């Protein structure tokens, strides 16, 4: 698939796809080719359907990952091979609508308290208080911290968009303490490898250890800190449009998921069972 791979890479480069998208797309087309043992140019709808079914039924991938495979193959056949993509023959699978896991304010505090390492604690504080994706935290630079305007600049976040988000007073205090000890020069959170930022996998390990030490059993990841940031802002009265801009969502529809998980609208509701059994005050 050498020539076709190079052609596909060129098409993605022209469209300025992110490195993660390029890696995912090429990976799926390569796996598709290996599964059937022949060039994708020699395959059509049947093999595509069989591959997508294989990902779900045998590899047990989530529907969102199957959708990525669908997009990868569609891009390859339409943009690289210039073939028609017949939607009725290859329907896109519907993704599952799941609400994100959210930590309470006290649970976030427990996680931070369970992280004695200054650099590690500041990494988690930054991720939560600015509502960042893990990759955005990893790629922050020292110059992205604007203490005069109390903002953090997120350079080329998802969708290749710059944005500004909040800089917490408490975070700024700890960032200054961290800077005095570690003296980062370019990357705010440098890796042990000279010249590189911290890896996302390292941040995931830091969070996992803190969660274990805090004895939190929820199925949470570093991305849960971002969900918690948005939900806590909404519950404290911040409007949805502002949260959308802070998170860097392109659509308000994406941000509106937090309307379904906030507690604010539920606090004054009396459960009918409590009325029946006389538990309501």
C-alpha positions as CSV (number, residue, x, y, z in Angstrom):
1,X,0.0,0.0,0.0
2,X,3.1,2.2,-0.2
3,X,2.0,4.5,-3.1
4,X,-1.6,4.7,-1.9
5,X,-0.4,5.5,1.6
6,X,1.8,8.3,0.4
7,X,-1.1,9.7,-1.7
8,X,-3.5,9.5,1.3
9,X,-0.9,11.3,3.5
10,X,-0.6,14.0,0.9
11,X,-4.4,14.5,0.8
12,X,-4.5,14.8,4.6
13,X,-1.6,17.2,4.7
14,X,-3.4,19.4,2.2
15,X,-6.4,19.5,4.5
16,X,-4.2,20.2,7.6
17,X,-5.4,17.2,9.5
18,X,-4.1,16.9,13.1
19,X,-1.3,14.3,13.7
20,X,-3.7,12.2,15.8
21,X,-6.3,12.1,13.0
22,X,-3.5,11.2,10.5
23,X,-2.3,8.4,12.7
24,X,-5.8,7.1,13.3
25,X,-6.8,7.1,9.6
26,X,-3.6,5.5,8.4
27,X,-3.8,2.9,11.1
28,X,-7.3,1.9,10.2
29,X,-6.6,1.7,6.4
30,X,-3.5,-0.4,7.2
31,X,-5.4,-2.7,9.5
32,X,-8.2,-3.0,6.8
33,X,-5.6,-4.0,4.2
34,X,-3.9,-6.6,6.5
35,X,-7.2,-8.2,7.5
36,X,-8.0,-9.2,4.0
37,X,-4.5,-9.5,2.7
38,X,-4.9,-7.4,-0.5
39,X,-4.8,-3.8,-1.7
40,X,-7.7,-1.7,-0.6
41,X,-8.0,-0.6,-4.2
42,X,-9.1,-4.2,-5.0
43,X,-11.8,-4.1,-2.3
44,X,-15.3,-2.5,-2.1
45,X,-18.5,-2.3,0.0
46,X,-18.5,-5.9,1.2
47,X,-15.0,-5.8,2.7
48,X,-15.7,-2.4,4.2
49,X,-18.9,-3.6,5.9
50,X,-17.1,-6.8,7.1
51,X,-14.2,-4.7,8.5
52,X,-16.5,-2.4,10.5
53,X,-18.4,-5.5,11.8
54,X,-15.1,-7.1,12.7
55,X,-14.1,-4.0,14.8
56,X,-17.4,-4.1,16.7
57,X,-18.1,-7.9,17.0
58,X,-14.6,-9.3,17.4
59,X,-12.3,-6.5,18.6
60,X,-15.1,-5.1,20.8
61,X,-14.3,-1.5,19.9
62,X,-16.7,1.3,21.0
63,X,-19.1,2.7,18.5
64,X,-17.2,6.0,18.5
65,X,-14.0,4.1,17.5
66,X,-16.0,2.3,14.8
67,X,-17.1,5.7,13.5
68,X,-13.5,6.8,13.3
69,X,-12.7,3.7,11.2
70,X,-15.8,4.6,9.0
71,X,-14.4,8.1,8.5
72,X,-10.9,6.8,7.7
73,X,-12.1,4.4,5.0
74,X,-14.5,7.0,3.6
75,X,-11.7,9.5,3.3
76,X,-9.4,7.0,1.7
77,X,-12.0,5.8,-0.9
78,X,-13.4,9.3,-1.7
79,X,-10.4,11.5,-1.4
80,X,-7.5,9.1,-2.4
81,X,-9.1,6.7,-4.8
82,X,-11.8,9.1,-6.0
83,X,-14.6,6.5,-5.7
84,X,-18.2,7.1,-5.0
85,X,-19.2,6.4,-1.4
86,X,-22.8,5.0,-1.3
87,X,-24.3,5.8,2.1
88,X,-27.2,3.4,1.7
89,X,-24.8,0.5,1.2
90,X,-22.4,1.5,4.0
91,X,-24.4,3.3,6.7
92,X,-22.6,5.2,9.4
93,X,-23.2,3.6,12.8
94,X,-25.0,5.6,15.4
95,X,-22.9,6.5,18.3
96,X,-24.0,5.9,21.9
97,X,-25.2,8.9,23.8
98,X,-23.4,8.7,27.2
99,X,-23.3,11.4,29.8
100,X,-19.8,12.2,31.1
101,X,-18.7,11.2,34.6
102,X,-18.3,14.2,36.9
103,X,-16.4,14.6,40.2
104,X,-17.9,16.7,43.0
105,X,-16.0,19.7,44.4
106,X,-14.9,17.7,47.4
107,X,-13.7,14.8,45.2
108,X,-11.6,17.2,43.1
109,X,-10.1,18.5,46.4
110,X,-9.4,15.0,47.6
111,X,-7.5,14.2,44.4
112,X,-5.4,17.4,44.7
113,X,-4.7,16.7,48.4
114,X,-3.6,13.2,47.5
115,X,-0.9,14.6,45.1
116,X,2.1,15.7,47.3
117,X,4.4,16.2,44.3
118,X,4.3,19.9,43.5
119,X,4.7,19.5,39.7
120,X,2.1,16.8,39.6
121,X,-0.4,18.7,41.7
122,X,0.0,21.8,39.6
123,X,-0.6,19.8,36.4
124,X,-3.9,18.5,37.8
125,X,-4.9,21.9,39.1
126,X,-4.2,23.4,35.7
127,X,-6.2,20.8,33.9
128,X,-9.2,21.2,36.2
129,X,-9.2,25.0,36.7
130,X,-8.8,25.8,33.0
131,X,-11.0,23.1,31.6
132,X,-8.2,21.7,29.5
133,X,-7.9,18.5,27.4
134,X,-4.9,16.4,28.5
135,X,-3.0,17.2,25.3
136,X,-3.6,20.9,25.9
137,X,-2.1,20.7,29.4
138,X,0.9,18.8,28.1
139,X,1.6,21.4,25.4
140,X,1.3,24.6,27.5
141,X,4.2,26.9,27.3
142,X,5.5,29.3,30.0
143,X,4.5,32.2,27.9
144,X,0.9,30.9,27.8
145,X,0.3,32.1,31.4
146,X,-0.9,35.7,31.4
147,X,-1.0,36.7,35.0
148,X,-1.9,40.3,34.2
149,X,-5.1,39.4,32.4
150,X,-5.6,36.2,34.5
151,X,-5.9,34.1,31.4
152,X,-4.3,31.0,30.0
153,X,-3.7,30.9,26.2
154,X,-4.4,27.5,24.6
155,X,-2.5,27.4,21.3
156,X,-4.0,25.3,18.5
157,X,-6.4,23.2,20.6
158,X,-8.8,20.7,19.0
159,X,-9.9,21.9,15.6
160,X,-6.7,23.9,15.3
161,X,-8.2,26.9,17.2
162,X,-6.5,29.2,19.6
163,X,-8.5,30.3,22.7
164,X,-8.2,31.8,26.1
165,X,-9.5,30.3,29.3
166,X,-9.4,31.1,33.0
167,X,-6.4,31.5,35.2
168,X,-7.2,30.7,38.9
169,X,-5.8,32.8,41.6
170,X,-5.0,29.7,43.6
171,X,-3.3,28.1,40.6
172,X,-1.2,31.2,39.9
173,X,0.1,31.1,43.4
174,X,1.1,27.4,43.1
175,X,2.5,28.0,39.5
176,X,4.8,30.6,40.9
177,X,6.0,28.2,43.6
178,X,6.5,25.5,41.0
179,X,8.4,27.9,38.8
180,X,10.8,28.9,41.6
181,X,11.6,25.2,42.2
182,X,11.6,23.8,38.6
183,X,12.4,26.8,36.5
184,X,10.8,25.6,33.2
185,X,12.0,27.5,30.2
186,X,9.8,26.7,27.1
187,X,7.3,24.0,28.1
188,X,5.4,24.7,31.3
189,X,5.6,21.0,32.1
190,X,8.7,19.7,30.4
191,X,9.4,16.0,30.0
192,X,12.5,14.3,31.3
193,X,13.5,14.1,27.7
194,X,15.2,17.4,27.0
195,X,13.3,19.7,24.7
196,X,10.0,17.8,24.9
197,X,6.8,18.5,26.8
198,X,5.4,16.0,29.3
199,X,3.5,13.2,27.6
200,X,-0.2,12.7,27.9
201,X,0.4,9.1,29.2
202,X,2.4,10.6,32.1
203,X,-0.4,12.9,33.0
204,X,-2.8,10.0,32.9
205,X,-0.6,8.0,35.2
206,X,-0.4,11.0,37.6
207,X,-4.2,11.2,37.7
208,X,-4.6,7.5,38.2
209,X,-2.3,7.4,41.1
210,X,-3.9,10.5,42.7
211,X,-7.4,8.9,42.2
212,X,-6.2,5.7,43.9
213,X,-4.7,7.6,46.8
214,X,-7.9,9.6,47.2
215,X,-9.9,6.4,47.2
216,X,-12.3,7.5,44.5
217,X,-14.0,4.7,42.8
218,X,-15.7,6.5,39.9
219,X,-14.6,5.6,36.4
220,X,-12.7,8.9,36.0
221,X,-9.8,10.0,33.9
222,X,-7.9,13.3,33.5
223,X,-10.6,14.3,31.0
224,X,-13.1,14.0,33.9
225,X,-11.5,17.1,35.4
226,X,-12.5,19.0,32.2
227,X,-16.1,17.8,32.5
228,X,-16.1,18.6,36.2
229,X,-14.8,22.2,35.5
230,X,-17.7,22.8,33.0
231,X,-20.4,21.3,35.3
232,X,-19.2,23.2,38.3
233,X,-19.2,26.5,36.4
234,X,-22.7,25.8,35.1
235,X,-23.9,25.0,38.7
236,X,-22.4,28.3,40.0
237,X,-24.4,30.3,37.4
238,X,-22.0,30.7,34.4
239,X,-23.9,30.8,31.2
240,X,-23.6,28.1,28.6
241,X,-22.2,30.3,25.9
242,X,-19.3,31.4,28.1
243,X,-18.5,27.8,29.0
244,X,-18.6,26.9,25.3
245,X,-15.9,29.5,24.6
246,X,-13.7,28.4,27.6
247,X,-13.8,24.8,26.6
248,X,-13.2,25.5,22.9
249,X,-16.3,23.8,21.6
250,X,-17.3,24.7,18.0
251,X,-20.9,24.0,18.7
252,X,-23.2,24.9,21.7
253,X,-24.8,21.5,21.2
254,X,-21.6,19.9,22.5
255,X,-21.6,22.0,25.6
256,X,-25.3,21.5,26.3
257,X,-24.6,18.0,27.5
258,X,-23.7,19.6,30.9
259,X,-27.3,20.7,31.3
260,X,-28.2,17.1,31.8
261,X,-25.7,16.4,34.6
262,X,-25.9,19.6,36.7
263,X,-27.5,19.2,40.1
264,X,-28.7,22.8,40.4
265,X,-32.1,22.2,38.7
266,X,-32.7,19.0,40.8
267,X,-32.0,20.4,44.3
268,X,-35.5,21.9,44.9
269,X,-37.4,19.0,43.5
270,X,-39.2,16.8,46.0
271,X,-39.3,13.1,45.0
272,X,-42.9,11.9,44.8
273,X,-42.0,8.8,46.8
274,X,-40.9,11.1,49.7
275,X,-44.3,12.8,49.5
276,X,-46.1,9.4,49.7
277,X,-44.0,8.1,52.6
278,X,-43.9,11.5,54.4
279,X,-40.1,12.0,54.1
280,X,-40.4,15.4,52.5
281,X,-39.9,18.3,54.9
